[in-house]
Structures are given as C-alpha cells and as structure tokens.
Amino acid sequence: MSRLTKLNQSLKEKHLEAVVILSDYNRRYLSGFTGTSGALIITESKQLLITDFRYIEQATSQAPDFTIIKQQGALIDEVKQQLEQLNVQNVGFEGDLVSYDTYLQLSKSYISLISISGLVEQIREVKDESEIAIIQKSC
C-alpha cells in the first residue's frame, strides 16, 4: 500500500477532506520533494505541491504524482487560496509542528482545522519493502 493511500485511509477514518503538510520531513516522505520550501495539500483525489519559483523544476522531477503550483506570494496565503478552490471544510494539519500564527492564518479561511499530530509519523514508522531494502543495503 502506498504512502498516500495509507494517509488517505487515515483521513477517511478521521472524516477529513484534506490535509496540509508543512514540515520538511513529512513533505519529503509523502512526495519525494527535497526542496527547503513548500507545502502539500492532499485530498482523496488530488495531491498538490506548492513551492516557490526556485524549486519548480526540482519539484516536477522529484514529485511526479503531485500537481506543482508556483506560489505567487506568501506560502500560507497560497495554501489558503488552494483550500478555498478545493472547497473543503474539514482539514487536517500538523498541530504539533505548525506555529500558532500559521494556525491563525489558516483558520481565517472559514475551514475547520483538526490536528493530525503524529499521524504521518505513525505511517513513517512502518517501513515498506523498498525502505527495508535500503536499510539492509546500508548495513
């Protein structure tokens, strides 16, 4: 089962329509994108990677399963705009990793924010076959 499938399964169980991923580690784990600036918005049917102009080519190469969106202003403003366009109401966010200021900015979007603290990390704990092979090769 793919990482995104596992995440979407968890979102359904929590009755969430979307999740916003802002942490570098979780963004890389879910998308493969190693750039230092960006956000993911994941729904059951869409995977968006928002980043600035410096990383568009890299994002396109590293995250082929994602629609790449070039941010036009502040990252959090672009996230809010995309959430509005997706017309989602219940949105998960990394409550343990997002600043209070970012939370306040997101909450102005008239969406219901629900913390998913530790959810992606729980998925990361269980290694898939390719991850196990890499670990074995390194030993």
ZADO-1210 file (C-alpha; in nm, 4 decimals, padded with zeros to 6 digits):
<atoms>
<atom x="00.0000" y="00.0000" z="00.0000" code="MET" pos="1"/>
<atom x="00.1453" y="00.3387" z="-00.0976" code="SER" pos="2"/>
<atom x="00.2166" y="00.6157" z="00.1486" code="ARG" pos="3"/>
<atom x="-00.0551" y="00.8373" z="00.0034" code="LEU" pos="4"/>
<atom x="-00.3056" y="00.5516" z="00.0141" code="THR" pos="5"/>
<atom x="-00.2272" y="00.4951" z="00.3824" code="LYS" pos="6"/>
<atom x="-00.2651" y="00.8668" z="00.4509" code="LEU" pos="7"/>
<atom x="-00.5953" y="00.8882" z="00.2637" code="ASN" pos="8"/>
<atom x="-00.7237" y="00.5878" z="00.4561" code="GLN" pos="9"/>
<atom x="-00.6436" y="00.7652" z="00.7828" code="SER" pos="10"/>
<atom x="-00.8086" y="01.0855" z="00.6597" code="LEU" pos="11"/>
<atom x="-01.1300" y="00.8970" z="00.5815" code="LYS" pos="12"/>
<atom x="-01.1299" y="00.7434" z="00.9288" code="GLU" pos="13"/>
<atom x="-01.0991" y="01.0927" z="01.0785" code="LYS" pos="14"/>
<atom x="-01.3638" y="01.2385" z="00.8414" code="HIS" pos="15"/>
<atom x="-01.1152" y="01.4836" z="00.6900" code="LEU" pos="16"/>
<atom x="-01.1441" y="01.6078" z="00.3326" code="GLU" pos="17"/>
<atom x="-00.7857" y="01.7307" z="00.3063" code="ALA" pos="18"/>
<atom x="-00.4593" y="01.7605" z="00.4922" code="VAL" pos="19"/>
<atom x="-00.1983" y="02.0372" z="00.4837" code="VAL" pos="20"/>
<atom x="00.1622" y="01.9247" z="00.5284" code="ILE" pos="21"/>
<atom x="00.4146" y="02.1963" z="00.6085" code="LEU" pos="22"/>
<atom x="00.7006" y="02.0060" z="00.7750" code="SER" pos="23"/>
<atom x="01.0059" y="01.9340" z="00.5611" code="ASP" pos="24"/>
<atom x="01.0335" y="01.5720" z="00.6780" code="TYR" pos="25"/>
<atom x="00.6719" y="01.4799" z="00.6168" code="ASN" pos="26"/>
<atom x="00.6658" y="01.6681" z="00.2858" code="ARG" pos="27"/>
<atom x="00.9688" y="01.4712" z="00.1683" code="ARG" pos="28"/>
<atom x="00.8312" y="01.1395" z="00.2938" code="TYR" pos="29"/>
<atom x="00.4957" y="01.1812" z="00.1194" code="LEU" pos="30"/>
<atom x="00.6089" y="01.3449" z="-00.2051" code="SER" pos="31"/>
<atom x="00.9809" y="01.2786" z="-00.2530" code="GLY" pos="32"/>
<atom x="01.0434" y="01.6536" z="-00.2830" code="PHE" pos="33"/>
<atom x="01.3656" y="01.7557" z="-00.1047" code="THR" pos="34"/>
<atom x="01.3451" y="02.1319" z="-00.1553" code="GLY" pos="35"/>
<atom x="01.3510" y="02.3508" z="00.1535" code="THR" pos="36"/>
<atom x="01.0348" y="02.5483" z="00.0807" code="SER" pos="37"/>
<atom x="00.6906" y="02.4120" z="00.0140" code="GLY" pos="38"/>
<atom x="00.3618" y="02.2711" z="00.1317" code="ALA" pos="39"/>
<atom x="00.1469" y="01.9755" z="00.0395" code="LEU" pos="40"/>
<atom x="-00.2299" y="01.9676" z="00.0196" code="ILE" pos="41"/>
<atom x="-00.3619" y="01.6157" z="-00.0145" code="ILE" pos="42"/>
<atom x="-00.7210" y="01.5109" z="-00.0759" code="THR" pos="43"/>
<atom x="-00.8618" y="01.1763" z="-00.1818" code="GLU" pos="44"/>
<atom x="-00.8359" y="01.2750" z="-00.5484" code="SER" pos="45"/>
<atom x="-00.5691" y="01.5479" z="-00.5613" code="LYS" pos="46"/>
<atom x="-00.2125" y="01.5917" z="-00.4482" code="GLN" pos="47"/>
<atom x="-00.0798" y="01.9469" z="-00.4666" code="LEU" pos="48"/>
<atom x="00.2753" y="02.0606" z="-00.4009" code="LEU" pos="49"/>
<atom x="00.3115" y="02.4355" z="-00.3583" code="ILE" pos="50"/>
<atom x="00.6590" y="02.5847" z="-00.3806" code="THR" pos="51"/>
<atom x="00.8350" y="02.8967" z="-00.4990" code="ASP" pos="52"/>
<atom x="00.9939" y="02.9591" z="-00.8386" code="PHE" pos="53"/>
<atom x="01.3362" y="02.8292" z="-00.7286" code="ARG" pos="54"/>
<atom x="01.2097" y="02.4731" z="-00.6886" code="TYR" pos="55"/>
<atom x="00.9595" y="02.4251" z="-00.9712" code="ILE" pos="56"/>
<atom x="01.1908" y="02.2128" z="-01.1879" code="GLU" pos="57"/>
<atom x="01.3097" y="02.0091" z="-00.8892" code="GLN" pos="58"/>
<atom x="00.9537" y="01.9552" z="-00.7655" code="ALA" pos="59"/>
<atom x="00.8383" y="01.8434" z="-01.1090" code="THR" pos="60"/>
<atom x="01.1195" y="01.5887" z="-01.1229" code="SER" pos="61"/>
<atom x="01.1017" y="01.4622" z="-00.7649" code="GLN" pos="62"/>
<atom x="00.7236" y="01.4584" z="-00.7122" code="ALA" pos="63"/>
<atom x="00.5691" y="01.3266" z="-01.0353" code="PRO" pos="64"/>
<atom x="00.2448" y="01.2225" z="-00.8633" code="ASP" pos="65"/>
<atom x="00.1774" y="01.5795" z="-00.7496" code="PHE" pos="66"/>
<atom x="00.0382" y="01.8820" z="-00.9292" code="THR" pos="67"/>
<atom x="00.3045" y="02.1505" z="-00.8859" code="ILE" pos="68"/>
<atom x="00.1809" y="02.5002" z="-00.8040" code="ILE" pos="69"/>
<atom x="00.4128" y="02.8006" z="-00.8119" code="LYS" pos="70"/>
<atom x="00.3357" y="03.0196" z="-00.5140" code="GLN" pos="71"/>
<atom x="00.2646" y="03.3806" z="-00.6016" code="GLN" pos="72"/>
<atom x="00.3001" y="03.5362" z="-00.2568" code="GLY" pos="73"/>
<atom x="00.3452" y="03.4058" z="00.0933" code="ALA" pos="74"/>
<atom x="00.3277" y="03.0271" z="00.1158" code="LEU" pos="75"/>
<atom x="00.0460" y="03.0236" z="00.3699" code="ILE" pos="76"/>
<atom x="-00.1618" y="03.2606" z="00.1520" code="ASP" pos="77"/>
<atom x="-00.1224" y="03.0224" z="-00.1416" code="GLU" pos="78"/>
<atom x="-00.2252" y="02.7301" z="00.0808" code="VAL" pos="79"/>
<atom x="-00.5395" y="02.9190" z="00.1876" code="LYS" pos="80"/>
<atom x="-00.6242" y="03.0031" z="-00.1731" code="GLN" pos="81"/>
<atom x="-00.5858" y="02.6410" z="-00.2839" code="GLN" pos="82"/>
<atom x="-00.8001" y="02.5171" z="00.0064" code="LEU" pos="83"/>
<atom x="-01.0718" y="02.7629" z="-00.0942" code="GLU" pos="84"/>
<atom x="-01.0557" y="02.6438" z="-00.4559" code="GLN" pos="85"/>
<atom x="-01.0829" y="02.2823" z="-00.3408" code="LEU" pos="86"/>
<atom x="-01.3934" y="02.3812" z="-00.1424" code="ASN" pos="87"/>
<atom x="-01.3044" y="02.1617" z="00.1548" code="VAL" pos="88"/>
<atom x="-01.4361" y="02.2151" z="00.5059" code="GLN" pos="89"/>
<atom x="-01.2599" y="01.9683" z="00.7386" code="ASN" pos="90"/>
<atom x="-00.8835" y="01.9981" z="00.7022" code="VAL" pos="91"/>
<atom x="-00.6112" y="01.8220" z="00.8964" code="GLY" pos="92"/>
<atom x="-00.2902" y="01.9992" z="00.9856" code="PHE" pos="93"/>
<atom x="00.0269" y="01.9146" z="01.1769" code="GLU" pos="94"/>
<atom x="-00.0817" y="02.0685" z="01.5059" code="GLY" pos="95"/>
<atom x="00.2411" y="01.9787" z="01.6808" code="ASP" pos="96"/>
<atom x="00.4575" y="02.1316" z="01.4076" code="LEU" pos="97"/>
<atom x="00.2645" y="02.4404" z="01.2953" code="VAL" pos="98"/>
<atom x="00.3137" y="02.7729" z="01.4695" code="SER" pos="99"/>
<atom x="00.0207" y="02.9422" z="01.6384" code="TYR" pos="100"/>
<atom x="00.0478" y="03.2299" z="01.3898" code="ASP" pos="101"/>
<atom x="00.0215" y="02.9889" z="01.0959" code="THR" pos="102"/>
<atom x="-00.2776" y="02.8228" z="01.2627" code="TYR" pos="103"/>
<atom x="-00.4484" y="03.1615" z="01.2997" code="LEU" pos="104"/>
<atom x="-00.3814" y="03.2485" z="00.9356" code="GLN" pos="105"/>
<atom x="-00.5226" y="02.9159" z="00.8167" code="LEU" pos="106"/>
<atom x="-00.8261" y="02.9455" z="01.0409" code="SER" pos="107"/>
<atom x="-00.9270" y="03.2677" z="00.8644" code="LYS" pos="108"/>
<atom x="-01.0182" y="03.0531" z="00.5622" code="SER" pos="109"/>
<atom x="-01.3548" y="02.9501" z="00.7100" code="TYR" pos="110"/>
<atom x="-01.2460" y="02.5899" z="00.7320" code="ILE" pos="111"/>
<atom x="-01.2478" y="02.3583" z="01.0287" code="SER" pos="112"/>
<atom x="-00.8892" y="02.2741" z="01.1263" code="LEU" pos="113"/>
<atom x="-00.8264" y="01.9438" z="01.3015" code="ILE" pos="114"/>
<atom x="-00.4858" y="01.8480" z="01.4375" code="SER" pos="115"/>
<atom x="-00.3361" y="01.5281" z="01.2984" code="ILE" pos="116"/>
<atom x="-00.0308" y="01.5440" z="01.5243" code="SER" pos="117"/>
<atom x="00.1808" y="01.2332" z="01.4793" code="GLY" pos="118"/>
<atom x="-00.0345" y="01.0794" z="01.2045" code="LEU" pos="119"/>
<atom x="00.2257" y="01.0939" z="00.9265" code="VAL" pos="120"/>
<atom x="00.4932" y="00.9908" z="01.1743" code="GLU" pos="121"/>
<atom x="00.2905" y="00.6773" z="01.2577" code="GLN" pos="122"/>
<atom x="00.2780" y="00.5925" z="00.8879" code="ILE" pos="123"/>
<atom x="00.6538" y="00.6553" z="00.8642" code="ARG" pos="124"/>
<atom x="00.7214" y="00.4066" z="01.1466" code="GLU" pos="125"/>
<atom x="00.6144" y="00.1076" z="00.9360" code="VAL" pos="126"/>
<atom x="00.8736" y="00.0528" z="00.6645" code="LYS" pos="127"/>
<atom x="00.7762" y="-00.0673" z="00.3188" code="ASP" pos="128"/>
<atom x="00.9820" y="-00.3165" z="00.1148" code="GLU" pos="129"/>
<atom x="01.1908" y="-00.0510" z="-00.0601" code="SER" pos="130"/>
<atom x="01.2777" y="00.1176" z="00.2704" code="GLU" pos="131"/>
<atom x="01.3761" y="-00.2169" z="00.4241" code="ILE" pos="132"/>
<atom x="01.5975" y="-00.2920" z="00.1230" code="ALA" pos="133"/>
<atom x="01.7761" y="00.0427" z="00.1621" code="ILE" pos="134"/>
<atom x="01.8311" y="-00.0219" z="00.5326" code="ILE" pos="135"/>
<atom x="01.9660" y="-00.3721" z="00.4628" code="GLN" pos="136"/>
<atom x="02.1973" y="-00.2418" z="00.1917" code="LYS" pos="137"/>
<atom x="02.3420" y="00.0192" z="00.4256" code="SER" pos="138"/>
<atom x="02.4304" y="-00.2393" z="00.6942" code="CYS" pos="139"/>
</atoms>
